[in-house]
Amino acid sequence: MTKSVEAVNNRHNSEPHSKLAAAFNKDAARVGWHDETLWWVRAKRDKMAYQLPEWEALRQAASEIKSHTLANLGEYLVEFEQKAVENGLVVHWAVDADEHNRIVHGLLKGNGIDRIVKSKSMLTEECGLNEYLLKQGIDVIDTDLGERIVQLAGEAPSHIVLPCIHKKKEEIGDLFAEHLDTPKGCSDPKILTEAARQHLREAFLSRRAAITGVNFAIAQTGEFVVCTNEGNADMGAHLADLHIACMGIEKIIPRRKDLGIFLRLLARSATGQPITTYSSHFRKPDRERKIHIVIVDNGRSKQLAREQFRNSLKCIRCGACMNTCPVYRRSGGHSYHTAVAGPIGSILAPNLDMRQYADLPFASTLCGSCTHVCPVKIDIHDQLYRWRQVLVEKGYTTTSKTIVMKGMRTVLSSPMIYHTAAKAGRAILSNAPFLIGNRFNPWFQGREMPKPPKQSFGEWYRQNRAKDGE
């Protein structure tokens, strides 16, 4: 087996974001290069976007296509199934993660397969497929290099597109020395990559089944498209006897000509490159192979019914919101304790379990940068704010946060209380700052308290307006 059941089950930590982020921040050097590297990717995205005069028109078109598709999702799913079956694909429907995992396991068991290769798929990560199959005695090798690295480490991916962005090359060298017999102390990327290539090639040649994700499924033609930069999905799918593709219901687009819009947006937003190296179309299986596609709901219909959160289903999993988010860049993907991290994960996860993920919408500055870079124009920061309101109203936040929020509502709804509290705050900061800036104040940790102003803006305005005779 690739790793122990215990290692797999411990991949997602159940601690709240604040504690996990604090643990990540203990390594200041790691935080620094994690932040800088992701911002470098964000800068590459900007450079590529600004080279296209029609960039905003592409974003608008993609957003409108997704809005139309979501409004007619049932019809397009039925059309896709009909065309896919005509093409020779076998279509399965799964209402939730458990059913998805059982379907995949049943297909493998029915074909006598207990060793498979798998390319990157955030849906299977969401469904916990690796963990499930391992418990059933089936060995899974992730073939995306970043995914393979975190798999060897017994960790979950920390980023949609860059699964091992949190790891240093020296740590990867240690992993490869332990599992792939590379020289101890070797962290040369060329040597490590070659070792991974040889290791994965043996898996591609020897395993009879391959699992892939789906980036786009085209209702008009019944085909689906898988985008990778390493070609690992193609190697797995074309060498295996059985290809199982797993997709969420939101991956549908209506027409083949719509695909060009999304392909131009996806790679530019994700990694700052014009297009993914491989954009592979799967339409008809050849005579020697079988293609099964598992279409999964797993809470998406519920999100679709929530009008104020429906736009989150437009997501094409580019990771641009993570690369720009100041909180994600400084807290690491594992601090989100869910399959999809960052801003987009923080609006998707509460839909699955409000209580378990109630902390995530608060892990944001609401600066709006995520919305600004989203290629399909999801109003991410607005949805984060709306989730906060929902979670507080439904009582899913901690008692302390609920008390603070209710207290702030009282203060902010009364001008008299607000002005009195502001004066008291300035007095405390001036004369007894230790009452606020101490270890018992979580906000103070990692921040410097501001110097108190001599007067409020309201006082300054009234004073200066009086001088001007207004």
Secondary structure as UniProt FT lines:
FT   HELIX           5..9
FT   HELIX           17..24
FT   TURN            25..26
FT   HELIX           28..50
FT   TURN            53..54
FT   HELIX           55..71
FT   HELIX           73..87
FT   STRAND          90..94
FT   HELIX           97..110
FT   TURN            111..112
FT   STRAND          115..118
FT   HELIX           122..127
FT   HELIX           129..135
FT   TURN            136..137
FT   STRAND          139..142
FT   HELIX           145..152
FT   TURN            153..154
FT   TURN            163..166
FT   HELIX           169..179
FT   TURN            184..185
FT   HELIX           189..206
FT   STRAND          209..212
FT   STRAND          216..218
FT   TURN            219..222
FT   STRAND          223..228
FT   HELIX           232..239
FT   STRAND          242..248
FT   HELIX           249..251
FT   STRAND          252..253
FT   HELIX           256..258
FT   HELIX           259..270
FT   STRAND          278..282
FT   TURN            287..288
FT   STRAND          290..296
FT   TURN            298..299
FT   HELIX           300..305
FT   HELIX           307..314
FT   HELIX           320..324
FT   HELIX           326..331
FT   HELIX           333..336
FT   HELIX           342..352
FT   TURN            354..359
FT   HELIX           360..362
FT   HELIX           369..373
FT   TURN            375..376
FT   HELIX           380..393
FT   TURN            394..395
FT   HELIX           399..412
FT   HELIX           415..431
FT   HELIX           433..435
FT   TURN            439..440
FT   HELIX           442..444
FT   TURN            445..446
FT   HELIX           457..467
FT   TURN            468..469
//
